[in-house]
Amino acid sequence: MGEVVGAGLIAHVPTIMLPQEIRMELNEGKDSTLVDGLERLRKDYFENDDYDTVVVLDSHWATTVEFVVTAHERRHGKFTSEELPRGMSGVPYDFIGDPELAKLMGEQAEKNGTWITPIDDEYLPIMYATINLWEYLGKGLPDKKWVSVSICQTATDEDFLRAGRAIGEAIAKSDRRVILLASGALSHTFYKLRDLRKHEMADPAHIFSDAAREADYERLDWFKAGDHAQVLETMPAFQKVRPEAMFGHWLMTAGAIGEEACTAPGMMYSDYENSIGTGQVHVWFPKPEGGFPAAKDVVLSRD
């Protein structure tokens, strides 16, 4: 029987891919704590042999009529970002996938009232919300499998939870020890082009609004306390400050680790930082004693 052995809300912000001297120029002579946090996460968790597969809930991969999971035996090539080619150009990547687990995710979707389609097309695009994390956490670890799951842009909070339940049940039916990475931000509103260069520093004073910053801090307090129920209960209020990808990357993770039944406390692996208005942070949830609660085993209609 498979299990989730760790989960994280992890920032993939493009500045982590810049050379250190440029990062420091943008941040008043200081480096981003997001970089150090990823390096420590790799040492503490990703360089050990306690997991088989990393599942990235990719907030940059938007699909429309279904969730999609990568089902390739292997993905390799070079990545240039359509959004920021100046900072991410020709980045090589090479990792094995987990088509067996991807197939299981698809098989568990219908009983949870949703749709997850495994796709192994060699030309399927890859996003930097996956590449950037693999660069820090997976590169040089060739035996670890990596798969990505899309964010369905027509989904509601409930749809994301249903997809997460299907993912959790698929993991349980497998023999895989899995790390879940919710790759994305908290609040996520950018400054406009003529203003954004005034707000590139990591200081949270540059978060787009006081309301967004306070909402982010509130959820970080709940995460650190293991109060996942409160995070879920207050999603309508959080949506007002526009979390990245409707916070689908975290909602799917929550669905896979028991939702409000999960009380695993989070460990801060970075400071809370600004990135041109958006709230960025690494929060890691180690496997609690006894494991994460099982995904809800419920049969739902498609309505």
C-alpha positions in Angstrom: 0.0 0.0 0.0 1.4 3.4 -1.0 1.5 6.5 1.1 2.2 10.2 1.1 5.5 10.7 3.0 5.8 14.5 2.8 4.0 17.5 1.3 4.9 21.1 0.7 3.6 24.4 -0.4 6.6 25.5 -2.4 7.5 28.7 -4.3 8.8 28.3 -7.9 9.3 32.0 -8.4 11.5 32.8 -11.4 14.1 34.7 -9.5 15.4 31.5 -8.0 16.7 30.6 -11.5 18.8 33.8 -11.8 22.5 33.9 -10.8 23.1 34.9 -7.2 24.6 38.2 -8.1 21.5 39.3 -10.0 19.2 38.0 -7.2 21.2 40.2 -4.8 21.0 43.2 -7.0 17.2 42.9 -7.1 17.0 42.5 -3.3 19.2 45.3 -1.8 22.3 43.1 -1.5 20.6 40.1 0.1 19.9 36.7 -1.4 16.4 35.3 -1.4 15.7 32.9 1.5 13.7 30.8 -1.1 17.0 29.5 -2.5 18.5 28.5 0.8 15.2 26.9 1.7 15.2 24.7 -1.4 18.8 23.7 -0.8 17.9 22.7 2.8 14.8 20.8 1.7 16.9 18.8 -0.8 19.4 17.9 1.9 16.8 17.1 4.6 14.3 15.2 2.5 15.1 14.8 -1.2 18.5 13.2 -1.0 17.3 10.3 1.1 15.7 7.1 -0.1 12.4 7.5 1.8 10.3 8.2 -1.4 9.8 6.9 -4.9 7.8 9.6 -6.7 7.4 13.3 -6.6 3.9 14.6 -7.7 4.0 18.3 -8.7 0.6 20.1 -8.5 1.6 22.6 -11.2 0.0 26.0 -10.8 1.3 27.2 -14.2 -0.3 24.3 -16.2 -3.8 25.4 -17.0 -6.2 22.9 -18.6 -9.9 23.5 -19.3 -12.2 20.4 -19.4 -10.3 18.0 -17.1 -7.3 17.6 -14.9 -4.3 16.1 -16.7 -1.4 14.1 -15.3 1.8 13.4 -17.1 2.2 9.7 -17.9 5.6 9.6 -19.7 8.2 6.9 -19.1 10.8 9.7 -19.3 10.8 13.5 -20.0 13.9 15.2 -21.3 14.9 18.2 -23.4 15.5 21.9 -22.9 13.1 24.4 -21.5 12.7 28.0 -22.5 10.0 29.9 -20.7 7.4 31.6 -22.9 6.8 34.0 -20.0 10.4 34.9 -19.1 12.8 33.7 -21.7 15.5 36.2 -20.6 15.8 34.4 -17.3 14.9 30.8 -18.2 16.4 29.8 -21.6 17.6 26.4 -22.7 17.4 24.9 -19.3 18.1 21.1 -19.6 15.9 18.6 -17.8 15.9 14.8 -17.8 13.8 12.7 -15.4 11.8 9.5 -15.4 8.1 9.5 -14.9 5.6 7.2 -13.3 3.0 6.1 -15.9 1.6 3.4 -13.5 0.7 6.0 -10.8 -0.7 8.4 -13.5 -3.0 5.6 -14.7 -4.2 4.9 -11.2 -5.0 8.6 -10.8 -7.2 8.5 -13.9 -8.9 5.4 -12.7 -9.8 6.9 -9.3 -11.3 10.1 -10.8 -14.8 9.1 -11.8 -15.7 7.7 -8.4 -14.7 11.0 -6.9 -16.9 12.9 -9.4 -14.1 14.4 -11.5 -11.9 13.8 -14.5 -8.1 13.1 -14.5 -6.6 12.1 -17.9 -3.1 10.6 -18.1 -1.2 11.9 -21.2 2.1 10.6 -22.5 2.5 12.7 -25.7 6.2 13.5 -26.1 5.3 17.0 -27.3 3.3 17.9 -24.2 4.6 21.2 -22.9 6.3 21.4 -19.6 6.1 24.4 -17.2 8.6 26.2 -15.0 6.5 25.5 -11.9 7.8 21.9 -12.4 11.2 22.6 -14.0 12.4 25.1 -11.3 11.6 22.7 -8.5 13.2 19.8 -10.2 16.3 21.9 -10.8 16.8 22.3 -7.1 15.2 19.1 -5.7 15.5 16.4 -8.4 18.4 17.1 -10.6 21.2 14.6 -10.0 18.8 12.1 -8.4 18.1 9.9 -11.5 16.1 7.1 -9.7 13.3 9.4 -8.5 10.2 9.6 -10.5 8.5 13.0 -11.2 5.0 13.6 -12.6 3.0 16.8 -12.9 -0.7 17.4 -12.5 -2.5 20.4 -14.1 -4.7 23.0 -12.6 -8.1 22.9 -14.3 -9.0 26.5 -14.9 -12.8 25.8 -14.8 -12.6 24.0 -11.4 -14.1 25.1 -8.1 -12.6 24.6 -4.7 -14.7 21.4 -4.5 -13.4 20.2 -7.8 -9.8 20.6 -6.7 -10.5 18.7 -3.5 -12.2 15.9 -5.5 -9.1 15.7 -7.7 -6.9 15.6 -4.6 -9.0 12.7 -3.2 -8.5 10.8 -6.4 -4.8 11.4 -6.3 -4.6 10.3 -2.6 -6.6 7.1 -3.3 -4.4 6.3 -6.3 -1.3 6.6 -4.1 -2.9 4.3 -1.5 -3.6 1.7 -4.2 0.0 1.8 -5.5 3.2 0.7 -3.8 4.6 4.2 -4.1 6.0 6.5 -1.3 5.1 9.9 -2.7 6.1 13.5 -2.0 3.4 16.1 -3.0 4.6 19.5 -4.1 2.0 22.2 -4.3 4.1 24.4 -6.7 2.8 28.0 -6.4 2.2 31.1 -4.4 -0.2 32.4 -1.8 -1.8 35.8 -2.9 -0.8 36.5 -6.4 -1.5 40.0 -7.9 1.3 41.6 -9.8 2.1 45.3 -10.0 1.6 46.9 -13.4 4.6 47.1 -15.8 5.6 50.7 -15.1 5.6 50.1 -11.4 6.8 46.6 -10.8 10.5 47.3 -10.9 10.0 49.4 -7.8 8.7 46.3 -6.0 11.2 43.5 -6.8 12.6 43.4 -3.3 11.7 40.4 -1.1 10.5 42.5 1.8 6.8 41.7 2.4 6.1 45.5 2.6 6.0 45.2 -1.2 3.1 42.7 -1.3 0.4 44.1 -3.5 -2.0 45.1 -0.8 -2.3 45.1 3.0 -5.3 42.7 2.7 -3.3 40.2 0.6 -0.3 40.3 3.0 -2.6 39.8 6.1 -4.5 37.0 4.5 -1.2 35.3 3.7 0.1 35.7 7.2 -3.1 34.3 8.6 -2.8 31.1 6.5 0.8 30.7 7.4 -0.1 30.8 11.1 -2.8 28.1 10.5 -0.4 26.0 8.5 2.3 26.2 11.2 -0.4 25.2 13.8 -1.6 22.3 11.6 -5.1 23.9 11.3 -5.9 22.8 7.8 -9.6 22.9 8.6 -9.4 26.6 9.0 -7.6 27.1 5.8 -10.3 25.1 3.9 -13.2 26.8 5.7 -12.0 30.3 4.8 -11.3 29.7 1.2 -14.1 32.0 0.0 -12.4 34.9 1.9 -8.9 33.9 0.6 -10.2 33.9 -3.0 -10.8 37.6 -2.7 -7.1 38.3 -2.6 -6.5 36.1 -5.7 -4.3 33.3 -4.7 -2.3 31.8 -7.5 -4.3 29.4 -9.7 -7.3 29.8 -7.3 -5.0 28.0 -4.7 -5.8 24.8 -6.7 -2.2 23.5 -6.2 -2.8 23.5 -2.4 -6.4 22.3 -2.5 -5.5 19.2 -4.5 -2.7 18.5 -1.9 -5.2 18.9 0.9 -7.6 16.6 -0.8 -4.9 13.9 -0.9 -3.8 14.2 2.7 -7.2 14.2 4.5 -8.5 17.7 4.2 -9.8 19.0 7.6 -8.8 15.7 9.3 -5.2 16.6 8.6 -3.5 18.3 11.5 0.1 18.0 10.4 2.0 21.2 11.4 4.0 23.0 8.7 7.7 23.9 9.0 8.8 27.2 7.4 11.7 26.5 5.0 11.9 30.2 4.0 10.8 33.6 5.0 7.6 34.9 3.6 8.7 37.0 0.6 7.4 39.4 -2.0 7.9 38.9 -5.7 6.5 41.9 -7.6 3.4 41.9 -5.5 2.9 38.2 -4.9 3.3 36.2 -1.7 6.0 33.5 -1.9 7.1 30.9 0.7 8.2 27.3 1.4 6.1 25.4 4.0 6.9 21.8 4.5 4.7 19.2 6.1 6.6 16.1 7.2 4.8 12.8 7.5 3.1 12.8 10.9 3.4 9.9 13.3 0.9 7.3 11.9 0.9 8.9 8.5 -1.4 11.5 6.8 -5.1 10.8 7.1 -6.5 8.9 4.1 -8.2 10.8 1.3 -12.0 10.9 1.8 -13.5 7.7 0.4 -16.7 9.0 -0.9 -18.7 8.4 -4.1 -20.0 11.6 -5.6 -22.2 12.3 -8.6 -20.9 14.3 -11.5 -23.4 17.1 -10.8 
